[in-house]
Amino acid sequence: LQYDEEGNCNVFATRDVPAGYPLRISYGCPTNPSEFFATYGFLDETSPATFCKIMSIQPTEELKTIGLDFTRMLFYKDTGDISPEVWDVLLYAKVLANDLDTKRAFYEAHVNGDAETKNAIHQRYMGETSKVLKDHVDTFLQQLDALSEKAEGKDWNSHPRLPLILRHNEFVKSTFENVKSRLDPMVEQYQYQYQ
């Protein structure tokens, strides 16, 4: 896809395209409707997931290798499932922040495909990691409610994007609530085990 000096858009195919065949363009990763919304201004409610909205972690090359990427750190809309990358990044960046030996062992296990070591470390710290994730989800849900409350009483004629923003917020909220319904009993179970 290229633009010439006169502003004309020219499309070149990498293979033969029969006459009348539709040409399509990808707007990006279909698992993150928030990016589509922010970039293009539309909401894809068929999206199966959304970015987990963990933005407080400073990216490093090691974290990118672990999975720090909005296209991989996902919460799934219908099931409340949490992608492995969310667990990996939180464990590595937050829970193991002060346990450098275990942090190094986890990273090496990840890079070397040593699932046994990696899973053992996850199991040892799952109570702490699930608590960190639950705190994030609870805090984000409160922030989302506060943002949506700001829309109350606004004139939609003056703020024409407001209905779409509220639909986006509701999409994200229902996804996070599904995740919360999975996390709450998990955190409770680990708290019970530690008592």
Backbone as a chain_set.jsonl record, in Angstrom:
{"seq": "LQYDEEGNCNVFATRDVPAGYPLRISYGCPTNPSEFFATYGFLDETSPATFCKIMSIQPTEELKTIGLDFTRMLFYKDTGDISPEVWDVLLYAKVLANDLDTKRAFYEAHVNGDAETKNAIHQRYMGETSKVLKDHVDTFLQQLDALSEKAEGKDWNSHPRLPLILRHNEFVKSTFENVKSRLDPMVEQYQYQYQ", "coords": {"N": [[0.866, -1.168, 0.0], [0.812, 2.047, -1.037], [1.367, 5.578, -1.28], [1.342, 8.013, -3.81], [3.107, 10.989, -5.06], [1.057, 12.724, -5.613], [-0.87, 12.08, -3.858], [-2.398, 9.878, -4.422], [-3.609, 6.624, -3.759], [-2.015, 3.586, -4.06], [-2.236, 0.141, -4.586], [-0.474, -2.843, -4.348], [-0.336, -6.21, -5.158], [0.987, -9.272, -3.817], [0.602, -11.567, -5.101], [-1.175, -13.065, -7.881], [-4.351, -11.64, -8.515], [-7.634, -12.392, -9.101], [-9.932, -10.762, -11.378], [-12.419, -8.722, -9.958], [-12.234, -9.862, -7.476], [-12.337, -9.493, -3.948], [-10.342, -7.09, -2.211], [-8.672, -6.923, 0.837], [-7.791, -5.335, 3.929], [-5.808, -5.557, 6.825], [-6.524, -4.282, 9.982], [-5.017, -4.688, 12.168], [-4.173, -6.458, 15.192], [-6.697, -8.721, 15.998], [-7.439, -9.304, 18.559], [-7.574, -7.244, 20.302], [-9.651, -4.946, 20.935], [-9.494, -2.401, 21.987], [-7.284, -1.092, 20.899], [-8.068, -0.787, 18.201], [-10.229, 0.874, 18.648], [-9.042, 3.176, 19.808], [-7.267, 3.922, 17.768], [-8.669, 3.888, 15.268], [-11.291, 4.503, 15.806], [-13.517, 2.791, 15.955], [-15.485, 0.113, 17.357], [-14.872, -3.215, 17.808], [-16.87, -5.551, 18.649], [-16.88, -8.243, 18.359], [-14.496, -9.202, 19.012], [-12.412, -11.584, 20.588], [-11.025, -11.124, 22.905], [-9.309, -8.853, 25.158], [-6.669, -6.516, 25.747], [-4.936, -6.818, 28.799], [-4.578, -4.495, 30.188], [-2.407, -3.838, 31.794], [-0.229, -1.514, 32.457], [1.775, -0.429, 33.898], [4.241, -1.526, 33.956], [7.568, -1.244, 33.136], [8.941, -1.649, 29.956], [11.43, -4.019, 29.124], [14.071, -5.683, 27.345], [14.215, -8.328, 28.233], [11.668, -8.615, 29.416], [10.042, -8.285, 27.182], [10.737, -10.576, 25.814], [9.69, -12.455, 27.575], [6.989, -11.935, 27.239], [5.755, -9.429, 27.298], [3.589, -7.654, 25.757], [0.984, -6.08, 24.098], [-0.564, -7.555, 22.363], [-0.413, -10.1, 23.241], [-0.786, -10.29, 25.98], [-3.503, -11.056, 27.314], [-6.979, -10.874, 28.257], [-9.698, -13.006, 28.118], [-12.837, -12.576, 26.672], [-15.383, -14.062, 26.843], [-14.875, -16.299, 28.449], [-13.268, -15.54, 30.568], [-10.711, -16.346, 30.731], [-7.154, -16.153, 31.177], [-4.323, -15.105, 29.538], [-1.248, -16.995, 29.181], [0.955, -15.291, 29.06], [0.313, -13.065, 30.61], [0.417, -14.095, 33.221], [3.136, -14.872, 33.221], [4.542, -12.416, 32.839], [3.69, -10.852, 35.042], [4.571, -12.427, 37.2], [7.346, -12.425, 36.717], [8.033, -9.634, 36.585], [6.835, -8.38, 38.802], [6.338, -10.094, 41.125], [8.697, -11.586, 41.447], [10.549, -9.595, 41.646], [12.41, -8.913, 43.677], [13.719, -11.259, 44.133], [16.226, -12.316, 42.861], [17.679, -14.613, 42.044], [15.734, -16.622, 41.588], [14.27, -15.273, 39.708], [16.095, -15.117, 37.569], [16.367, -17.869, 37.066], [13.769, -18.458, 36.225], [13.562, -16.908, 33.893], [15.589, -18.102, 32.3], [14.537, -20.689, 32.101], [12.249, -20.11, 30.646], [13.305, -19.112, 28.209], [14.755, -21.329, 27.361], [12.832, -23.195, 26.96], [12.11, -24.854, 29.055], [9.69, -26.192, 30.414], [8.969, -27.572, 32.713], [10.536, -26.559, 34.901], [9.757, -23.89, 34.748], [6.952, -24.061, 35.211], [7.02, -25.111, 37.81], [8.089, -22.968, 39.249], [6.065, -21.099, 38.798], [3.96, -22.396, 40.182], [4.905, -22.332, 42.816], [4.744, -19.616, 43.416], [2.151, -18.89, 42.847], [0.045, -18.047, 44.518], [0.851, -15.455, 45.331], [1.155, -14.205, 42.818], [-1.429, -14.4, 41.725], [-2.782, -12.796, 43.542], [-1.624, -10.262, 43.059], [-2.522, -9.896, 40.451], [-5.303, -9.923, 40.855], [-5.594, -7.61, 42.424], [-4.887, -5.695, 40.503], [-6.997, -6.048, 38.626], [-9.266, -5.437, 40.212], [-8.705, -2.738, 40.886], [-8.614, -1.593, 38.318], [-11.259, -1.994, 37.459], [-12.604, -0.3, 39.219], [-11.549, 2.172, 38.367], [-12.548, 2.23, 35.781], [-15.308, 2.362, 36.238], [-15.394, 4.878, 37.446], [-14.571, 6.483, 35.305], [-16.689, 6.037, 33.506], [-18.782, 7.111, 34.964], [-18.287, 9.8, 34.72], [-19.466, 10.425, 32.363], [-22.123, 10.705, 32.824], [-24.965, 12.705, 32.52], [-23.908, 14.203, 30.489], [-24.24, 15.878, 27.373], [-25.037, 14.192, 24.552], [-25.102, 15.176, 22.003], [-23.246, 17.185, 22.067], [-21.08, 15.69, 22.64], [-20.449, 13.505, 20.642], [-19.07, 11.058, 20.38], [-19.377, 9.798, 22.742], [-21.406, 7.717, 23.282], [-20.195, 5.514, 21.973], [-17.77, 5.348, 23.338], [-18.723, 4.632, 25.862], [-19.843, 2.14, 25.244], [-17.51, 0.774, 24.58], [-16.22, 0.876, 27.092], [-18.005, -0.724, 28.51], [-17.721, -3.186, 27.217], [-15.044, -3.795, 27.903], [-15.32, -3.788, 30.678], [-17.116, -5.943, 31.155], [-15.528, -8.049, 30.292], [-13.373, -7.896, 32.112], [-14.791, -8.394, 34.456], [-15.515, -11.059, 34.063], [-12.98, -12.205, 34.201], [-12.377, -11.545, 36.831], [-14.26, -13.114, 38.174], [-13.096, -15.558, 37.936], [-10.649, -15.183, 39.16], [-11.132, -14.38, 41.856], [-12.047, -16.692, 43.473], [-9.702, -18.186, 43.22], [-7.702, -16.647, 44.47], [-8.767, -16.601, 47.032], [-8.628, -19.313, 47.665], [-5.831, -19.725, 47.759], [-5.166, -17.996, 49.861], [-6.46, -19.275, 51.949], [-4.987, -21.634, 52.047], [-2.548, -20.695, 52.958], [-3.049, -19.938, 55.539]], "CA": [[0.0, 0.0, 0.0], [1.69, 3.212, -1.147], [0.783, 6.831, -1.775], [2.277, 8.728, -4.688], [3.301, 12.4, -4.737], [-0.211, 13.441, -5.773], [-1.807, 11.626, -2.834], [-3.146, 8.697, -4.859], [-3.279, 5.383, -3.053], [-1.765, 2.475, -4.984], [-2.125, -1.139, -3.898], [0.21, -3.857, -5.133], [-0.509, -7.538, -4.58], [2.166, -10.142, -3.888], [0.203, -12.715, -5.916], [-2.223, -12.718, -8.846], [-5.683, -11.458, -7.943], [-8.627, -12.422, -10.185], [-10.791, -9.583, -11.512], [-13.62, -8.743, -9.123], [-11.949, -10.469, -6.176], [-12.202, -8.4, -2.965], [-9.075, -6.841, -1.53], [-8.931, -6.593, 2.245], [-6.637, -4.852, 4.677], [-5.902, -5.843, 8.253], [-6.323, -3.127, 10.848], [-4.123, -5.065, 13.249], [-4.484, -7.644, 15.993], [-8.135, -8.763, 16.292], [-7.714, -9.632, 19.959], [-7.495, -6.065, 21.155], [-10.533, -3.915, 20.39], [-9.132, -1.077, 22.492], [-6.373, -0.452, 19.948], [-8.89, -0.353, 17.074], [-11.037, 1.989, 19.111], [-8.194, 4.355, 19.983], [-6.614, 4.289, 16.516], [-9.571, 4.077, 14.131], [-12.576, 5.036, 16.251], [-14.637, 1.856, 15.932], [-15.426, -0.934, 18.37], [-15.125, -4.565, 17.304], [-17.396, -6.317, 19.777], [-16.691, -9.672, 18.121], [-13.154, -9.543, 19.466], [-12.481, -12.593, 21.644], [-10.239, -10.768, 24.087], [-8.8, -7.492, 25.225], [-5.416, -6.351, 26.489], [-5.201, -6.845, 30.242], [-4.431, -3.109, 30.66], [-1.289, -3.663, 32.733], [0.61, -0.544, 31.769], [2.731, 0.149, 34.841], [5.508, -2.26, 33.878], [8.491, -0.666, 32.156], [9.434, -2.713, 29.082], [12.848, -4.322, 28.926], [14.199, -6.763, 26.365], [13.848, -9.584, 28.891], [10.212, -8.665, 29.567], [9.471, -8.513, 25.855], [10.941, -11.998, 25.543], [8.743, -13.173, 28.438], [5.648, -11.791, 26.675], [5.196, -8.093, 27.506], [3.118, -7.21, 24.451], [-0.462, -5.959, 24.216], [-1.237, -8.566, 21.544], [-0.258, -11.413, 23.878], [-1.23, -10.229, 27.384], [-4.93, -10.936, 27.038], [-8.096, -11.406, 29.028], [-10.678, -13.486, 27.149], [-14.141, -11.974, 26.942], [-16.474, -14.964, 27.224], [-14.485, -17.32, 29.426], [-12.493, -15.0, 31.677], [-9.372, -16.932, 30.721], [-6.027, -15.224, 31.256], [-3.254, -15.679, 28.715], [-0.033, -17.336, 29.937], [1.887, -14.156, 29.099], [-0.034, -12.211, 31.754], [1.006, -14.743, 34.405], [4.597, -14.823, 33.114], [5.044, -11.045, 33.026], [3.464, -10.434, 36.436], [5.494, -13.169, 38.062], [8.718, -11.976, 36.474], [8.252, -8.205, 36.838], [6.313, -7.902, 40.094], [6.487, -11.015, 42.256], [10.104, -11.977, 41.604], [11.389, -8.4, 41.516], [13.497, -8.898, 44.665], [14.279, -12.609, 44.232], [16.968, -12.311, 41.599], [18.07, -15.962, 41.629], [14.562, -17.288, 41.023], [13.934, -14.518, 38.505], [17.021, -15.57, 36.527], [16.011, -19.265, 36.741], [12.513, -18.419, 35.47], [13.87, -16.4, 32.561], [16.33, -19.124, 31.564], [13.594, -21.768, 31.8], [11.381, -19.622, 29.575], [14.081, -19.02, 26.965], [15.202, -22.66, 26.965], [11.687, -24.096, 26.789], [12.067, -25.776, 30.188], [8.343, -26.006, 30.969], [8.89, -28.153, 34.06], [11.069, -25.57, 35.85], [8.905, -22.707, 34.678], [5.694, -24.369, 35.909], [7.303, -25.271, 39.242], [8.22, -21.619, 39.813], [4.704, -20.549, 38.804], [3.182, -23.007, 41.267], [5.418, -21.865, 44.105], [4.38, -18.214, 43.623], [0.828, -18.624, 42.284], [-0.751, -17.259, 45.469], [1.264, -14.05, 45.239], [0.884, -13.691, 41.473], [-2.876, -14.229, 41.558], [-3.176, -11.635, 44.356], [-1.207, -9.068, 42.308], [-3.43, -9.751, 39.314], [-6.626, -9.551, 41.379], [-5.517, -6.194, 42.803], [-4.932, -4.924, 39.256], [-8.346, -6.134, 38.061], [-10.169, -4.664, 41.082], [-8.396, -1.314, 40.726], [-9.012, -1.159, 36.984], [-12.721, -1.928, 37.418], [-12.991, 0.943, 39.91], [-11.199, 3.285, 37.489], [-13.466, 2.195, 34.655], [-16.586, 2.885, 36.737], [-15.229, 6.32, 37.648], [-14.567, 7.108, 33.979], [-18.039, 5.971, 32.946], [-19.622, 8.045, 35.725], [-18.062, 11.155, 34.199], [-20.332, 10.62, 31.191], [-23.5, 10.961, 33.261], [-25.439, 14.075, 32.372], [-23.291, 14.869, 29.327], [-25.076, 15.973, 26.184], [-24.442, 13.374, 23.503], [-24.95, 16.01, 20.81], [-21.972, 17.891, 22.234], [-20.034, 14.663, 22.768], [-21.022, 12.429, 19.812], [-18.366, 9.772, 20.545], [-19.638, 9.279, 24.081], [-22.043, 6.388, 23.293], [-19.213, 4.511, 21.574], [-16.832, 5.224, 24.459], [-19.399, 3.871, 26.917], [-19.92, 0.742, 24.786], [-16.155, 0.225, 24.751], [-16.012, 0.664, 28.523], [-18.834, -1.857, 28.935], [-17.05, -4.381, 26.681], [-13.872, -4.054, 28.739], [-15.794, -4.097, 32.031], [-17.66, -7.308, 31.231], [-14.376, -8.953, 30.174], [-12.663, -7.88, 33.395], [-15.637, -9.053, 35.463], [-15.361, -12.498, 33.852], [-11.671, -12.556, 34.746], [-12.502, -11.43, 38.287], [-15.011, -14.267, 38.692], [-12.145, -16.681, 37.993], [-9.547, -14.858, 40.069], [-11.547, -14.273, 43.265], [-11.927, -17.956, 44.197], [-8.308, -18.622, 43.205], [-7.0, -15.916, 45.524], [-9.32, -17.084, 48.307], [-8.085, -20.652, 47.89], [-4.438, -19.61, 48.182], [-5.142, -17.38, 51.188], [-6.866, -20.32, 52.875], [-3.868, -22.578, 52.174], [-1.444, -20.085, 53.696], [-3.437, -19.657, 56.928]], "C": [[0.908, 1.224, 0.0], [0.899, 4.414, -1.638], [1.813, 7.507, -2.666], [2.31, 10.204, -4.303], [2.017, 13.207, -4.84], [-1.26, 13.001, -4.755], [-2.665, 10.446, -3.246], [-2.668, 7.467, -4.1], [-3.148, 4.261, -4.08], [-1.554, 1.21, -4.167], [-1.477, -2.137, -4.84], [0.058, -5.188, -4.418], [0.777, -8.34, -4.734], [1.866, -11.421, -4.65], [-0.881, -12.256, -6.885], [-3.576, -12.663, -8.158], [-6.683, -11.453, -9.102], [-9.474, -11.148, -10.188], [-12.037, -9.76, -10.645], [-13.415, -9.351, -7.746], [-11.754, -9.361, -5.145], [-10.788, -8.309, -2.401], [-9.403, -6.396, -0.11], [-7.637, -6.112, 2.883], [-6.867, -5.173, 6.148], [-5.651, -4.559, 9.035], [-5.379, -3.44, 12.0], [-4.625, -6.296, 13.975], [-5.967, -7.664, 16.375], [-8.462, -9.07, 17.749], [-7.651, -8.421, 20.877], [-8.367, -4.949, 20.604], [-10.189, -2.512, 20.875], [-8.196, -0.351, 21.541], [-7.146, 0.04, 18.73], [-9.668, 0.898, 17.447], [-10.208, 3.27, 19.194], [-7.618, 4.847, 18.653], [-7.595, 4.684, 15.421], [-10.963, 4.567, 14.519], [-13.758, 4.105, 16.094], [-14.4, 0.75, 16.956], [-15.783, -2.264, 17.729], [-15.563, -5.438, 18.475], [-17.339, -7.821, 19.546], [-15.315, -10.131, 18.597], [-13.229, -10.535, 20.619], [-11.813, -12.176, 22.951], [-9.899, -9.293, 24.062], [-7.488, -7.499, 26.01], [-5.747, -6.227, 27.972], [-5.001, -5.491, 30.915], [-3.363, -2.939, 31.745], [-0.266, -2.77, 32.035], [1.721, 0.0, 32.659], [4.094, -0.525, 34.791], [6.365, -1.66, 32.768], [9.065, -1.77, 31.284], [10.953, -2.806, 29.071], [12.902, -5.428, 27.875], [13.816, -8.101, 26.982], [12.337, -9.703, 29.022], [9.517, -8.871, 28.229], [9.614, -9.985, 25.465], [9.951, -12.848, 26.34], [7.32, -13.062, 27.894], [4.998, -10.442, 26.885], [4.849, -7.479, 26.155], [1.604, -7.182, 24.513], [-1.211, -6.998, 23.394], [-1.188, -9.954, 22.178], [-0.765, -11.44, 25.314], [-2.739, -9.969, 27.396], [-5.814, -11.502, 28.142], [-9.161, -11.79, 28.001], [-12.092, -13.162, 27.603], [-15.154, -12.965, 27.511], [-16.131, -15.903, 28.365], [-13.821, -16.747, 30.676], [-11.103, -15.6, 31.764], [-8.317, -15.823, 30.665], [-4.88, -15.849, 30.475], [-2.027, -15.981, 29.574], [0.936, -16.163, 30.065], [1.582, -13.206, 30.255], [0.605, -12.782, 33.013], [2.523, -14.628, 34.388], [5.143, -13.437, 33.441], [4.856, -10.588, 34.467], [4.408, -11.143, 37.394], [6.896, -12.596, 37.945], [8.948, -10.537, 36.94], [7.859, -7.765, 38.238], [6.682, -8.831, 41.249], [7.95, -11.367, 42.51], [11.064, -10.792, 41.559], [12.587, -8.401, 42.466], [14.13, -10.267, 44.889], [15.041, -12.889, 42.943], [17.379, -13.697, 41.121], [16.904, -16.697, 40.968], [14.145, -16.596, 39.727], [14.795, -14.972, 37.326], [16.673, -16.995, 36.094], [14.731, -19.311, 35.907], [12.771, -17.958, 34.04], [14.589, -17.458, 31.72], [15.422, -20.298, 31.196], [12.679, -21.363, 30.64], [12.11, -19.657, 28.235], [14.454, -20.413, 26.446], [14.061, -23.653, 26.773], [11.58, -25.144, 27.883], [10.741, -25.578, 30.934], [8.244, -26.523, 32.404], [9.373, -27.158, 35.126], [10.166, -24.342, 35.908], [7.595, -22.937, 35.443], [5.897, -24.532, 37.407], [7.426, -23.902, 39.917], [6.849, -20.949, 39.862], [3.904, -21.1, 39.979], [3.619, -22.49, 42.636], [4.927, -20.445, 44.433], [2.957, -17.882, 43.166], [-0.056, -17.817, 43.228], [-0.436, -15.776, 45.369], [0.918, -13.449, 43.877], [-0.605, -13.459, 41.272], [-3.386, -13.048, 42.376], [-2.804, -10.328, 43.65], [-2.17, -8.828, 41.14], [-4.826, -9.339, 39.766], [-6.638, -8.079, 41.779], [-5.587, -5.297, 41.563], [-6.354, -4.893, 38.698], [-9.315, -5.301, 38.887], [-9.964, -3.166, 40.909], [-8.857, -0.806, 39.364], [-10.529, -1.054, 36.867], [-13.236, -0.671, 38.115], [-12.705, 2.158, 39.027], [-12.163, 3.371, 36.307], [-14.842, 2.73, 35.058], [-16.506, 4.404, 36.909], [-15.227, 7.057, 36.31], [-15.966, 7.135, 33.372], [-18.988, 6.926, 33.669], [-19.468, 9.48, 35.23], [-18.964, 11.466, 33.02], [-21.762, 10.97, 31.577], [-23.833, 12.449, 33.126], [-24.826, 14.832, 31.204], [-24.27, 14.841, 28.156], [-24.388, 15.231, 25.041], [-24.319, 14.144, 22.194], [-23.639, 16.782, 20.864], [-20.791, 16.928, 22.279], [-20.469, 13.427, 21.971], [-20.32, 11.077, 19.934], [-18.684, 9.095, 21.874], [-20.359, 7.929, 24.092], [-21.073, 5.261, 22.929], [-18.192, 4.28, 22.687], [-17.46, 4.389, 25.565], [-19.568, 2.403, 26.527], [-18.562, 0.059, 24.92], [-15.896, -0.085, 26.217], [-16.796, -0.552, 29.023], [-18.248, -3.18, 28.443], [-15.884, -4.773, 27.592], [-14.323, -4.468, 30.136], [-16.31, -5.529, 32.12], [-16.542, -8.338, 31.1], [-13.635, -9.042, 31.502], [-13.49, -8.546, 34.49], [-15.597, -10.57, 35.304], [-14.028, -12.995, 34.396], [-11.734, -12.548, 36.271], [-13.235, -12.641, 38.872], [-14.144, -15.525, 38.733], [-11.061, -16.434, 39.034], [-9.956, -14.89, 41.545], [-11.457, -15.603, 44.006], [-10.496, -18.488, 44.251], [-7.532, -17.962, 44.337], [-7.476, -16.393, 46.89], [-8.753, -18.455, 48.655], [-6.647, -20.57, 48.394], [-4.328, -18.959, 49.558], [-5.491, -18.423, 52.258], [-5.731, -21.299, 53.105], [-2.758, -22.012, 53.025], [-1.77, -19.83, 55.168], [-3.226, -20.87, 57.805]], "O": [[1.687, 1.419, 0.933], [-0.113, 4.272, -2.325], [2.997, 7.573, -2.333], [1.644, 10.628, -3.359], [1.899, 14.264, -4.22], [-2.395, 13.479, -4.776], [-3.565, 10.048, -2.507], [-1.476, 7.3, -3.838], [-4.06, 4.02, -4.871], [-0.803, 1.197, -3.191], [-1.882, -2.263, -5.996], [0.295, -5.285, -3.214], [1.556, -8.117, -5.66], [2.745, -12.263, -4.834], [-1.441, -11.172, -6.722], [-3.908, -13.513, -7.332], [-6.593, -10.606, -9.99], [-9.704, -10.536, -9.145], [-12.631, -10.838, -10.616], [-14.337, -9.354, -6.93], [-11.071, -8.378, -5.433], [-10.134, -9.321, -2.149], [-10.306, -5.587, 0.107], [-6.539, -6.441, 2.433], [-7.987, -5.072, 6.649], [-4.685, -3.841, 8.778], [-4.984, -2.534, 12.735], [-5.407, -7.078, 13.434], [-6.449, -6.725, 17.01], [-9.632, -9.094, 18.132], [-7.674, -8.565, 22.1], [-7.874, -4.087, 19.877], [-10.561, -1.532, 20.231], [-8.292, 0.867, 21.385], [-6.918, 1.157, 18.265], [-9.756, 1.851, 16.673], [-10.625, 4.32, 18.707], [-7.496, 6.053, 18.438], [-7.395, 5.682, 14.728], [-11.73, 4.998, 13.659], [-14.901, 4.563, 16.098], [-13.269, 0.489, 17.364], [-16.87, -2.421, 17.173], [-14.735, -5.991, 19.198], [-17.706, -8.597, 20.428], [-15.015, -11.325, 18.581], [-14.028, -10.35, 21.537], [-12.018, -12.811, 23.985], [-10.16, -8.585, 23.09], [-7.243, -8.383, 26.83], [-6.735, -5.593, 28.342], [-5.24, -5.367, 32.116], [-3.422, -1.99, 32.528], [0.462, -3.21, 31.145], [2.527, 0.813, 32.208], [5.006, -0.128, 35.516], [5.945, -1.579, 31.614], [9.622, -2.736, 31.806], [11.657, -1.798, 29.016], [11.88, -6.036, 27.557], [13.166, -8.92, 26.332], [11.776, -10.769, 28.77], [8.503, -9.566, 28.16], [8.713, -10.564, 24.859], [9.436, -13.845, 25.834], [6.522, -13.985, 28.062], [3.793, -10.31, 26.672], [5.692, -6.869, 25.496], [0.99, -8.16, 24.938], [-2.368, -7.298, 23.686], [-1.849, -10.878, 21.704], [-1.136, -12.501, 25.817], [-3.19, -8.826, 27.475], [-5.46, -12.448, 28.846], [-9.491, -10.998, 27.118], [-12.488, -13.429, 28.737], [-15.725, -12.714, 28.573], [-16.999, -16.263, 29.16], [-13.809, -17.391, 31.724], [-10.393, -15.393, 32.748], [-8.563, -14.721, 30.174], [-4.508, -16.995, 30.726], [-1.789, -15.308, 30.577], [1.654, -16.051, 31.059], [2.497, -12.607, 30.819], [1.25, -12.064, 33.776], [3.136, -14.324, 35.411], [6.085, -13.299, 34.22], [5.765, -10.0, 35.053], [4.975, -10.522, 38.293], [7.55, -12.315, 38.949], [9.94, -10.251, 37.611], [8.485, -6.868, 38.804], [7.273, -8.393, 42.236], [8.386, -11.436, 43.659], [12.274, -10.983, 41.445], [13.666, -7.939, 42.097], [14.994, -10.412, 45.754], [14.565, -13.602, 42.059], [17.426, -13.94, 39.915], [17.067, -17.317, 39.917], [13.722, -17.247, 38.771], [14.29, -15.186, 36.224], [16.679, -17.302, 34.902], [14.623, -20.116, 34.983], [12.258, -18.549, 33.089], [14.235, -17.68, 30.563], [15.528, -20.842, 30.097], [12.375, -22.173, 29.764], [11.586, -20.174, 27.248], [14.467, -20.647, 25.237], [14.297, -24.819, 26.459], [11.015, -26.215, 27.66], [10.684, -24.886, 31.951], [7.509, -25.962, 33.216], [8.696, -26.943, 36.131], [9.857, -23.83, 36.984], [7.184, -22.089, 36.235], [5.038, -24.133, 38.195], [6.926, -23.704, 41.024], [6.507, -20.304, 40.854], [3.243, -20.344, 40.69], [2.785, -22.241, 43.506], [4.72, -20.116, 45.601], [2.593, -16.708, 43.104], [-0.834, -16.98, 42.77], [-1.34, -14.941, 45.329], [0.442, -12.317, 43.797], [-1.005, -12.438, 40.713], [-4.322, -12.366, 41.957], [-3.595, -9.385, 43.647], [-2.576, -7.695, 40.881], [-5.462, -8.498, 39.131], [-7.607, -7.375, 41.497], [-6.262, -4.268, 41.572], [-6.857, -3.829, 38.337], [-10.105, -4.539, 38.329], [-10.93, -2.411, 40.8], [-9.424, 0.282, 39.263], [-11.035, -0.123, 36.242], [-14.194, -0.05, 37.654], [-13.525, 3.071, 38.945], [-12.545, 4.464, 35.889], [-15.468, 3.468, 34.298], [-17.441, 5.125, 36.558], [-15.814, 8.132, 36.192], [-16.377, 8.141, 32.792], [-19.894, 7.486, 33.052], [-20.403, 10.276, 35.31], [-19.204, 12.632, 32.707], [-22.527, 11.475, 30.755], [-23.079, 13.319, 33.562], [-25.186, 15.983, 30.955], [-25.029, 13.887, 27.986], [-23.292, 15.6, 24.618], [-23.495, 13.784, 21.352], [-22.998, 17.007, 19.837], [-19.654, 17.304, 21.994], [-20.82, 12.407, 22.564], [-20.919, 10.049, 19.62], [-18.3, 7.947, 22.098], [-19.957, 7.052, 24.856], [-21.128, 4.179, 23.514], [-17.798, 3.142, 22.945], [-16.797, 3.529, 26.144], [-19.452, 1.518, 27.375], [-18.481, -1.1, 25.326], [-15.414, -1.166, 26.556], [-16.308, -1.314, 29.858], [-18.274, -4.179, 29.162], [-15.755, -5.929, 27.997], [-13.765, -5.4, 30.716], [-15.977, -6.25, 33.06], [-16.601, -9.392, 31.732], [-13.308, -10.136, 31.964], [-12.928, -9.201, 35.368], [-15.639, -11.296, 36.297], [-13.953, -14.075, 34.982], [-11.202, -13.447, 36.923], [-12.873, -13.133, 39.941], [-14.433, -16.454, 39.488], [-10.611, -17.361, 39.707], [-9.2, -15.378, 42.386], [-10.848, -15.656, 45.074], [-10.116, -19.161, 45.21], [-6.799, -18.625, 45.071], [-6.67, -16.568, 47.803], [-8.435, -18.723, 49.813], [-6.281, -21.261, 49.344], [-3.466, -19.345, 50.347], [-4.891, -18.447, 53.333], [-5.523, -21.752, 54.231], [-2.088, -22.754, 53.743], [-0.874, -19.54, 55.959], [-3.498, -20.819, 59.005]]}, "num_chains": 1, "name": "protein.A"}
